[in-house]
Amino acid sequence: MIVDAHAGAHLRVERLSLDQSMAKHVGGDTPFGAIGYGTPAQLAWMPTVNARVLSPAGSMADVWHADGAATSGTTGCVRWRSNGHWLLGAIDLDEAAERQGLAELSQRAYRDLFATLDQAALPHLLRIWNYLPQINADGGGLERYRQFNLGRQQAFMDAQRAAFEGAPAACALGIRQGALSIRFLAGRTAPLPVENPRQVSAYRYPETYGPRSPTFSRAALAELGGGDVALFISGTASIVGHETVHAGDVRAQTHETLRNLSAVLTAASAACSAAFNLSSLDVVVYVRHASDVAAVREVIDAVVGAHSHFALRAVYLEADVCRSDLLVEIEAHAVAPGTLHSRSHAQA
Ligand code: 3EB
């Protein structure tokens, strides 16, 4: 019997409106998975990001496609979907119902996340999306984002996962209410982490930002099969070194964030043969104050181009950023043909 060892090995992604993604579902097979922005909460194959969409196109989804039979299951608090090559997972944990504080809940969420990867024999995290209710609120003497960082880093260390160099690409945003929500994508081969030379690595932030540092790399490059390379850029904000710059000025923060995105792109481009550029990124723009959207959009249009893929396909969401002085944060992904350079080459 001839078995096609490559069936399902190629992962693709497309950004669609909610209507377009539902048509994919009804018209044929269920897509491998999706992450919806402001989409209905009950779609099992499309875990939602529970934030208000501020862009005119309304609810959107990043829909992931992979051939081969996908199976769904749960491991602890994780709901997952996998075809044996790739795994998309979702965690939604309500603090009140679970009667656990945010640090403990985050640690448990990540413990179950790693158990899911072990069980599926898909050890490598490509990207994690974290959403915390009331991220900047005090949680008994420690800001809730800092509590999350405590539990997350502890779980990485308990699972003997890289909590510093080699941590996955991620974002962490505040939602008004609801559950602690974590979405993640994993696969068979290790991504190549990328840092931003303009910024101190987040896992090396000084203790003034909390007792345990955030566990993420600025970006990661991953081979998606079919000769494609994905670039996952973590949440990126107006931080230079380790300090927030342009507090109170959303336009200047947007300019600085775009400079940081460009710097990450340059670093990523040196580590692979794929051609990535700013104007072709699929971005999510998180804005703390909905009233700032017009100003953020003006800066993006001026710097990147009003008719760029970046500007036209951007999803704007109302969300709190992890430092109370940050007003805007942008995350991105892109896929292009190419291969990764070896680790030693990338770090040379
Ligand atoms: C920053 O650069 C902004 O805790 O996973 C960005 C991306 C941020 C990911 C995380 C936090 C995280 O520190 C905040």
Boltz pocket constraint, residues with backbone or C-beta under 6 A from the ligand:
constraints:
  - pocket:
      binder: B
      contacts: [[A, 130], [A, 170], [A, 171], [A, 172], [A, 202], [A, 214], [A, 215], [A, 216], [A, 234], [A, 235], [A, 236], [A, 237], [A, 239], [A, 322], [A, 323]]
      max_distance: 6.0
